[in-house]
Amino acid sequence: MASLRLPAALSSIPGFREHVRNDVLGLAPNADTGMLEMALEELLVNVVNYAYPQGSEDIEVDTTTQEGAVHIAIIDTGIAYDPTQASLPDLEAGIEDRPIGGLGVFLAKKVFASMSYHRAHDRNILELRYIPRATAT
């Protein structure tokens, strides 16, 4: 398992993306990581923007590879929040009629093979499973 702990700041997101991308490319060197990185970034931005209203702490991202998949855990000690229970956005509504937010979690639910959440020891633990797909040639 590889683990990376950085401050809950937007400036940390490129480091987390690279950390996960390296595991994916180690498992599948020709994998297309674009959608993975976008979905991961959306989830991390949510933690940065909402988990710590009283000040910033750290986010930890753990990765493991197993059976052709990359398992990712996003761990924080912020406010309890289960993104797997987020309502799906109304994609039929006009852009001006939609509330802000919700598309990042929607994207993540499409990109990851599975998403699960639990809270243990005052920590949010979001577990993601990603199956790399090769780029078309």
Secondary structure, 3 states (H helix, E strand, C coil): CEEEEEECCHHHHHHHHHHHHHHHHHHCCCECCHHHHHHHHHHHHHHHHHCCCCCCCEEEEEEEEECCEEEEEEEECCCCCCHHHCCCCCCCCCHHHCCCCCHHHHHHHHHCCEEEEEEECCEEEEEEEECCCECCC
